[in-house]
Amino acid sequence: MAKSHLTTVIYIYGRPYFSDDDRTLYFALTRPEHDLLTSFGHLHVQIYFIHQLGYFKAKQLFFTFAFDEVADDCCLTGNLALRRFW
């Protein structure tokens, strides 16, 4: 597969890489999304939910990832999940 073709495939089907503005946009939760978030009892599940939801909003795809692969996004999503405790 040619490098340019591979780059195109990754761009279309790969996990999105968000800027700070993108994170604010795609990880924002509506009231129903927030209500669903609070139904998950574990913080890591809540953070994973926010990630999957934000990535789906951006690409209409779901992704498999480890938290260390999305560390930049975890700063914001962790704060969003923790807000329910305060």
N, C-alpha and C positions, 0 to 999 in steps of 0.2 A: 504494500500500500504506500503510495507516495506521501511524503511528509505533509504537503499542503492538504491532501485529502484527509489524513489522520487529524490534522489540526482542525479542520472543518467539522469532523465527526465529534471531536471532543468539545468544540464550541457549542454544537447543537445539543448533544446528549450528555455532556459532562455536568457535574455539579457546578452551580453558579458560584462565582467569586464576587462578593459584594464589596462595594465601597461603603464608607460610613453612612452616606445618604441612602444607599440601597438597603442597608440593614434596617435603618429607621423605617423605611417604606415597607419592606417585605416581612419584617418581623413584628410589625404593629398588629395587635389583636383587636378584633371586633368584640363586642359584648358576648355573643354566643361562643366565639372561640375562647375567650377568657373563661367563661363558665365551664366549657369542656376541659380546659387546662386544669382547673381546680378539682376536677374529678379524679385526676391522677395523683396518687398518694406519694410518689417518690419524686424528689427533685430532678434526678437524672432523666426520668421518663418525661417530665414536664419540659425540660430543656430539649430533649430529642423531639418531642412533639412540636415545639416552636420551630425548630430547624426544619423538620419535614414540611410543616405547613408553609413556611417562608420559601423554601426551595420549590415547593409545588406551585405557589403563587407566581414564582418567577419563570418556571420552565414546564409546568404541568407534567412533571415526572417525580418519582420518588427515588431516593438515593440511599445507598449503604455507605456508612462512614463511621469512623471512630472520632471521639471528641478531640483527640490530639490533632486530627486532620482539619478540624474546623475551629481551632483555638481562637482565631480572630473574631469569629461570630459568637463564640461562647460568652465573651464578655458581656455582650448586650443581652443575649437570650437568658443567661443565668440571672441577670438583674431583673428581667421581665418575670421570670418564674418566681424569684424571691419576693417580689412585690406583694404577692398574695399573703405572705406571712406578716407583713408590717401593717 
